[in-house]
Amino acid sequence: MKTEVTEKRLPLISVCMITYNHEAYIEQALDGIFMQTGPFDLEVIISDDCSLDDTKKIIQRKIIQNNNITVKYFPQESNLGIIENFVFALKQCTGKYISICEGDDYWLDNKKLEKQMSLLENDKELVGSFHFVKVQFEGKPYLSNIYCEEVPEILCTEDLIAKRSLMHTSSLFFRKDALVFPEWYTSFLSGDFSLSSILSKCGCFKRVNEVMSVYRVHEYGVTNTKDYNINNTNLKVLILKNLNIFHEYKYNEKFEKVISELLNPPKRSNIFVQFRRKLKLGIVIKRVKYWMNN
C-alpha cells in the first residue's frame, strides 16, 4: 500500500499596515516587519491612503529591496479616511493570523510574530495576544513610558470594557476568523478602541511580557487631532453603547458603569489642582534628569 507524504503547510500571518503621510517613519516601520523570522509564511498588506508626501516612493523602494516577501500594496487614488482605510486593509488579509503595525509605529523584536503565534497555536481558546509597548514622545523623550504595563496578563471581554484601550494596536495579534465588522464600525474615528472588544467575543487575549514595539506620539497622529480630542468622551460613549448591543447586553452592568464614569467625571478639587501642579513639576524634573543622563 502506497503512503502519500504531504508537506505540512506553515501558518500564514498577515501583517496589516495603514499609512498616510508617514515619510518620516514608514521605512523604520517596514524594516521591523521585514526582519521577522520564524516557522510561518508572511504576507504584508499596505494601504496608503493617498499620501501627499514621499511615503509611496519609500514603500516602493522597500518592496523592491525585500522582494522575497509577499507584499500587497494598495496606493489609494483618493483619501478613504483612517477607519475606512483600516477596514479595507484588514479585508485584504488572507492569513490564519493578523498582526497590525501602523506606518508611524515600529517593531523591535525579530521574533515578535513567532512568540505571539506560538501562544495561539498552543492554546486554541485564545483569540489573540498583546505585549508591552514603549510609548515614544517625539521631541519629548523624557516622557517615554510603557503602555499596558499595569493591565492584567489575561484580558477577556469584561476586562476590556474600559475608558481607554488597554492594548496598543502595534501589539495586537489575533485569529482572522474572529474578525467581524458591525455596521456601525466605520462610523467612529477610533477603530482600535472597539476592535479588541469585538474580537474578544471569540476568546481572551494573553500578554507576552516583553517590550516588542514602539508607539510614536507625534503632532500628526490621529489621537492628537483637534476633532478627536474635542469629541473624545462622546466618541467613547457611543462606541461603548454599540459594543453593549454587539455583546447582547451580557455585560450591561459593566458597560453602564463605565459610560456613567465617562459622562460624570469627578469634580476637580483644590487637591486635584495641587496634584496637577506637582505633576507639571515632575515633568520638569524628568526633563532635567533626561538631559543630564544623555
N, C-alpha and C positions, 0 to 999 in steps of 0.2 A: 504494500500500500504506500503510495507516494504522499509524503507530507509536505505541504507548502509552507515555506517560511516567509512571513510577511514582515517587512520592516515597520517597526513601531514609529508612528509619526510624533514629532515633538509638538508640545503645545504651542499654539500661535499667540503671541502677545501683540496687541495693537497699542501703539503709543499715539494718543490724541493731542495734537498741538494746534492751538489757535493763535493768531498773531495779527497785530495791527500797529504799524509804525514802530517797530522794535529793532531798528537798525543798530542801535547801541548794545542790544542784548542778545539778539537771535543766534549769533554764532556760538556763544557760550552755551545757550540752551540746547542747540543741536549737538554740540560736542558731548554734552552729558548723556544724550540719548545714544549717539553712535558708538560710545565707548562701552556700552553694556555687553556683557558676556554671560553665557550660561546655557543650559540644556533646553533651549527653546528657539523657535523661529520668530522673527521680528518683522513687523511692518510699521511704518511711521506714516501717520496721516497728518498732513499740514494744510490748514485752510487759512490763507492770508486774506483778510477782509478788506481788500483793495487799498493796501498801504500806499501812502503818498511819498514815502522816503525810499531808501535803498534796501529795504527788507527783502524784496523779491530777488534782487541781484545776489544778495548774500546767500539766500536759500538755494538758488540755482547753482551757485558755485559749490556750496557744501554738498549738494546732491551728487554733483559730478565727482567730487573728491572721495565720496563714500558710495561708489556705485555697486558695492557688494551687498548693500542693504536695500530692501524693498521700501521705496518711498512713494507715496501717492500724494502728489502736490496739487492743490486746488487754489490757484490765484483768482479770487472772485473779481468779476468785472464791475460790480457795484457793491457798495457797502451794505452788508446784511444787518449789521448791529451785533453786539457781542453775544447775546443769547442765541439768536438765530444762527450765527456762525458756529457757535459751540455745538448746537444740536446737529447742524449739517455735518460737522466733523465727526461727531460720535456715530452718526448713522452710516458713515463710510467704513467704520471699523468692522473687521470680519473675524477678529481673533476670539479665542476662548476667554481671554482676559483683556481688560483695558486698563491702561495707565495714562495719567494726564500730566502734561507739562506745558504750561503756557509760555509764550515766546519771550517773556521777560523774567522768567524763573529759570533755575537750572539745577541739575542733579550732581551730587558729589561722589557717589559710590558706584563703581562699575559693576557691582553685584546687587544693586538695588532691586532690579526686576527679579533676579533669581531668588533672593531672600523672600520677597513678597509672594512670588509664585509658589515657593516651597510650602508656605503656610497654608495656602488654599488647596494645594494638591494633597496635603496630608490631613486636612480637616474639611470634609465636604459640607459641614454645617456652616462654615464661614462664608459670607458673601464677599468680603473684601478685607483689605488690610491698610494700615497707615503707618506713619513713623514720625519721629521728631523732625522739625523743620527749623532751620536758622532763619530768623527774620532780620533782613539786612536793610537798614535805612540808608538810602543813597544820600551822601553828603552829611549824614549824621551817624557815623559808625558807633559812637558811644551809646546809642540807643538799642543796639542789636540785642536780641534775646532769642529764646527758644519757644517755638509755637507748640501747643498741645502738651507741654511738659507736666501740667497738673491735672490732666484728664485721665480717667481710668484706662487700663490696658485693654479692656474689652468694652466696646460700645455697641449697644443694641438700640432699637427704636426709641424706647422711653428715655434713654440717656441722651439721645440726640435732639430731644425737644428742649431747646435752649435759646438764649437770647443772642447767641453768636455761633458761628461754625466752630465745631470742636476739632475738626481735622482740616488741614490745609490741602487745597486742590493738588499741589505738586507732590503730595504724599499718597494720593488715592490710587488704589489698585483693586479692581473688582471683576466679578464674573459678568461677562457681556449678557448672558441670558437673564440677568436680573434687571436689566435696564429697560425702563419704560418712560414714556413722556406723557404725563397727563395733559389734557388740552389747555390747561392754564399755564403750563410751564414756561412758554416763551413770552408770557405777559409781564414778567417781572425781571428786573435788571440783574438780580443776584441768583444765578443758576446753581452755584456751588452750595449755597445755603440750604437748598431743598434736595439736591442730588443725593446726598448721603442718606437722608431720611427715606427717600423713595427706594433706594437700594436695600435699606435695612428691612424692608418687608419680606425679603428672602433670606435674611440671616444677619449675624452680627459682624462687626469689624474687630480685628485684632492688631495690636500695635507691634511693630518691630522697634525695639528700644535703642535705636541709633539715629543720629542726625544724618539724613541721606539726601537732603535737598535744601535749596535756598529760596526764600520768598523775598523778592525785592519790593521795597516800599519806595515809590518814587512819585513825582508830581503828575505823571501821565497815567498812572494806574487807575482803573475804574473806580476803586474804593476811595480815591482822592478827588473824584469829580464833584462839582457843586451839586448836581442833581441827585447823585447817590446819597450824599451826606444830609441834604435838606430833607429828603424823604425816607431816610433810613428806617426810622421806627415804624412808620406806616407800611413800608415795604415788608418788613419782617412780620408784622401783624397779619397782613394779607396772605403772605406765604404760609404762616402757621395755621391760619384758618383753612386754607386749601389742603394742607397736609393732614389736618384733622379729618377732613372729609375723605381724603385718599386712604387713610388708615381706618376708615369706617367707624370713627369715634371710639375706637378701642382704648385710646389713651386720652380721652376727652378731659379728664380732670387735670392732667399734667399740661395739656395744651392751654386750657383756660387759665391756669395759674401763671404760666409764662407770659401769655398775652396780657394779663392783668398787670404783671410787673413791668412790662414794656410801656403800657399806657399810663401807668400810675407810678412813676419813679419817685423814690423818697425825696422829700424836700431837702434842699441843701441848708444845713445848719451852719452856725459860726464855726463849729468844729470842723465841718467839711471844708469850709473856706481856708481855715488854718492848715488843713491837710494838703490842699491844693498848693498852697504857698510853699510848704515843706517839699512837696513833690517837685516843684519847679527848682527849688534849691538843690534837690537830689540830682536833677538832670544836669545842673551846672557842675556839681561835684563829679558826676560821671564823665562829663566833657573834659574837665581838668585832668582827671586820672588817666583818661584815654590818651590825651596828648603827651602826658608825662611818660607814659609807658611805650609810646611809639615815636 
